[in-house]
Amino acid sequence: MGWNKIKDGAKVIAEKGIEVAKEKREEKKNEKYLIKQEEQVFKDRIAKMDKEGIAYCPKCYSTDISANKRGWKLTTGLLGSSKIIITCLKCGHKFKPGSR
C-alpha cells in the first residue's frame, strides 16, 4: 500500500511538471511572437522614414538630430571647418550627411 501512494504522488508531480512545462513553452512562443511584431513595426517605421526622406541617426534611429559646422581645431586650424557634421541629440553619435 505504501508503494501505491508513492507511485500516485510521483504521477501527480509528473503531471504538474508537464503542465508547467507546457505553460512555459506557450509563454516563450507568445514572447517570440511579440518580439517579431515589434521588430516588424520597427522595420516599417524605418522604411517609412526612408520613403518620406526623414533624416535619422544610423545608430539609434532617432529623428532628434542637429546639423552644425565642424568648427576649427587647435591642430588643424580652419582646415575642414566648413564641413557639416550631424549630431544625434539622443545618443550623441556624430556622422556626415548622406551616410547611413
GROMACS elastic network, one bead per residue, 0.5 to 0.9 nm:
[ bonds ]
;  ai    aj funct       b0    kb
    1     4     6  0.52558   500
    1     5     6  0.66346   500
    1     6     6  0.88902   500
    2     5     6  0.53259   500
    2     6     6  0.64197   500
    2     7     6  0.87084   500
    3     6     6  0.50238   500
    3     7     6  0.60263   500
    3     8     6  0.85157   500
    4     8     6  0.60407   500
    4     9     6  0.84613   500
    5     8     6  0.50939   500
    5     9     6  0.60427   500
    5    10     6  0.85303   500
    6     9     6  0.50547   500
    6    10     6  0.61048   500
    6    11     6  0.85230   500
    7    10     6  0.51354   500
    7    11     6  0.61300   500
    7    12     6  0.87034   500
    8    12     6  0.62401   500
    8    13     6  0.86559   500
    9    12     6  0.51575   500
    9    13     6  0.62180   500
    9    14     6  0.85955   500
   10    13     6  0.50758   500
   10    14     6  0.60686   500
   10    15     6  0.85849   500
   11    14     6  0.50971   500
   11    15     6  0.61788   500
   11    16     6  0.86473   500
   12    15     6  0.51329   500
   12    16     6  0.62199   500
   12    17     6  0.85887   500
   13    16     6  0.51389   500
   13    17     6  0.61482   500
   13    18     6  0.86747   500
   14    18     6  0.61988   500
   14    19     6  0.86690   500
   15    18     6  0.50835   500
   15    19     6  0.62548   500
   15    20     6  0.86687   500
   16    19     6  0.50624   500
   16    20     6  0.61763   500
   16    21     6  0.85760   500
   17    20     6  0.51063   500
   17    21     6  0.61132   500
   17    22     6  0.86074   500
   18    21     6  0.50602   500
   18    22     6  0.61877   500
   18    23     6  0.86628   500
   19    22     6  0.51092   500
   19    23     6  0.62455   500
   19    24     6  0.86846   500
   20    23     6  0.50749   500
   20    24     6  0.61984   500
   20    25     6  0.86118   500
   21    24     6  0.51073   500
   21    25     6  0.61615   500
   21    26     6  0.86535   500
   22    25     6  0.50682   500
   22    26     6  0.62295   500
   22    27     6  0.86430   500
   23    26     6  0.51060   500
   23    27     6  0.61774   500
   23    28     6  0.86830   500
   24    28     6  0.61734   500
   24    29     6  0.85128   500
   25    28     6  0.51672   500
   25    29     6  0.61129   500
   25    30     6  0.86277   500
   26    30     6  0.61339   500
   26    31     6  0.84875   500
   27    30     6  0.51388   500
   27    31     6  0.60401   500
   27    32     6  0.86142   500
   28    32     6  0.60995   500
   28    33     6  0.85169   500
   29    32     6  0.52176   500
   29    33     6  0.62354   500
   29    34     6  0.87322   500
   30    33     6  0.50114   500
   30    34     6  0.62012   500
   30    35     6  0.86492   500
   31    34     6  0.51387   500
   31    35     6  0.62207   500
   31    36     6  0.86711   500
   32    35     6  0.50769   500
   32    36     6  0.61899   500
   32    37     6  0.86219   500
   33    36     6  0.51609   500
   33    37     6  0.62474   500
   33    38     6  0.87275   500
   34    37     6  0.50310   500
   34    38     6  0.62068   500
   34    39     6  0.86311   500
   35    38     6  0.50871   500
   35    39     6  0.61647   500
   35    40     6  0.85962   500
   36    39     6  0.50758   500
   36    40     6  0.61451   500
   36    41     6  0.86503   500
   37    40     6  0.50979   500
   37    41     6  0.62366   500
   37    42     6  0.86098   500
   38    41     6  0.51085   500
   38    42     6  0.61504   500
   38    43     6  0.86482   500
   39    43     6  0.61351   500
   39    44     6  0.85374   500
   40    43     6  0.50633   500
   40    44     6  0.60683   500
   40    45     6  0.85237   500
   41    44     6  0.50677   500
   41    45     6  0.61399   500
   41    46     6  0.87429   500
   42    45     6  0.50793   500
   42    46     6  0.63613   500
   42    47     6  0.86868   500
   43    46     6  0.51582   500
   43    47     6  0.61431   500
   43    48     6  0.85351   500
   44    47     6  0.50424   500
   44    48     6  0.60418   500
   44    49     6  0.85993   500
   45    48     6  0.50824   500
   45    49     6  0.62309   500
   45    50     6  0.86773   500
   46    49     6  0.50763   500
   46    50     6  0.61954   500
   46    51     6  0.85810   500
   46    56     6  0.88802   500
   46    61     6  0.76684   500
   47    50     6  0.50632   500
   47    51     6  0.60913   500
   47    52     6  0.86006   500
   48    51     6  0.50372   500
   48    52     6  0.61165   500
   48    53     6  0.84215   500
   48    54     6  0.85369   500
   49    52     6  0.51789   500
   49    53     6  0.59077   500
   49    54     6  0.50044   500
   49    55     6  0.73946   500
   49    56     6  0.79571   500
   50    53     6  0.50535   500
   50    54     6  0.62385   500
   50    55     6  0.78781   500
   50    56     6  0.89794   500
   51    54     6  0.78484   500
   54    63     6  0.75454   500
   55    61     6  0.89854   500
   55    62     6  0.87130   500
   55    63     6  0.62428   500
   55    64     6  0.88702   500
   55    65     6  0.79682   500
   55    98     6  0.89555   500
   56    59     6  0.87729   500
   56    60     6  0.82630   500
   56    61     6  0.53375   500
   56    62     6  0.53601   500
   56    64     6  0.72349   500
   56    65     6  0.69287   500
   56    88     6  0.81103   500
   56   100     6  0.88276   500
   57    60     6  0.57327   500
   57    62     6  0.53222   500
   57    63     6  0.64561   500
   57    64     6  0.79256   500
   57    65     6  0.70404   500
   57    86     6  0.87239   500
   57    87     6  0.80927   500
   57    88     6  0.59781   500
   57    90     6  0.88848   500
   57    91     6  0.86650   500
   57    93     6  0.74716   500
   57    94     6  0.86380   500
   57    95     6  0.82458   500
   57   100     6  0.79311   500
   58    61     6  0.54823   500
   58    62     6  0.81195   500
   58    93     6  0.85033   500
   58    95     6  0.84210   500
   58    99     6  0.81654   500
   58   100     6  0.53699   500
   59    62     6  0.82178   500
   59    88     6  0.88816   500
   59    91     6  0.80598   500
   59    93     6  0.70729   500
   59   100     6  0.87070   500
   60    88     6  0.85617   500
   60    90     6  0.79578   500
   60    91     6  0.69653   500
   60    93     6  0.85942   500
   61    64     6  0.89405   500
   62    65     6  0.73732   500
   62    88     6  0.73417   500
   62    89     6  0.83677   500
   62    90     6  0.68727   500
   62    91     6  0.84981   500
   63    88     6  0.79367   500
   63    89     6  0.88184   500
   63    90     6  0.88197   500
   64    87     6  0.89300   500
   64    88     6  0.62251   500
   64    89     6  0.56950   500
   64    90     6  0.65891   500
   65    86     6  0.67816   500
   65    87     6  0.56636   500
   65    89     6  0.53366   500
   65    90     6  0.77314   500
   66    85     6  0.84902   500
   66    86     6  0.56085   500
   66    87     6  0.52479   500
   66    88     6  0.63293   500
   66    89     6  0.68219   500
   67    84     6  0.66426   500
   67    85     6  0.58506   500
   67    87     6  0.62702   500
   67    88     6  0.88033   500
   67    97     6  0.85210   500
   68    71     6  0.84867   500
   68    83     6  0.85216   500
   68    84     6  0.56003   500
   68    85     6  0.55474   500
   68    86     6  0.62725   500
   68    87     6  0.78243   500
   69    81     6  0.66014   500
   69    82     6  0.58988   500
   69    83     6  0.56958   500
   69    85     6  0.59647   500
   69    86     6  0.85146   500
   70    73     6  0.89496   500
   70    80     6  0.72830   500
   70    81     6  0.51314   500
   70    82     6  0.64899   500
   70    83     6  0.56862   500
   70    84     6  0.57370   500
   70    85     6  0.58308   500
   71    77     6  0.88837   500
   71    78     6  0.72638   500
   71    80     6  0.78516   500
   71    82     6  0.71364   500
   71    83     6  0.81891   500
   72    75     6  0.86838   500
   72    76     6  0.71999   500
   72    77     6  0.52916   500
   72    79     6  0.71768   500
   72    80     6  0.76142   500
   72    81     6  0.53025   500
   72    82     6  0.88879   500
   73    76     6  0.54654   500
   73    77     6  0.50544   500
   73    78     6  0.69042   500
   73    79     6  0.83287   500
   73    81     6  0.82485   500
   74    77     6  0.54604   500
   74    78     6  0.87212   500
   76    79     6  0.57297   500
   76    80     6  0.81846   500
   77    80     6  0.84559   500
   77    81     6  0.80638   500
   78    81     6  0.51521   500
   78    82     6  0.81372   500
   79    82     6  0.79496   500
   80    83     6  0.56001   500
   81    84     6  0.81513   500
   83    96     6  0.86605   500
   84    96     6  0.68150   500
   84    97     6  0.72255   500
   85    94     6  0.65876   500
   85    95     6  0.59294   500
   85    96     6  0.52148   500
   85    97     6  0.68939   500
   86    93     6  0.82618   500
   86    94     6  0.56377   500
   86    95     6  0.53509   500
   86    96     6  0.59150   500
   86    97     6  0.64826   500
   87    90     6  0.88640   500
   87    91     6  0.85976   500
   87    92     6  0.59772   500
   87    93     6  0.57236   500
   87    95     6  0.65552   500
   87    96     6  0.88005   500
   88    91     6  0.57886   500
   88    93     6  0.53095   500
   88    94     6  0.65187   500
   88    95     6  0.84809   500
   89    92     6  0.55552   500
   89    93     6  0.79918   500
   90    93     6  0.82565   500
   95    98     6  0.87800   500
   95    99     6  0.70291   500
   95   100     6  0.84139   500
   96    99     6  0.57894   500
   96   100     6  0.86845   500
   97   100     6  0.84737   500
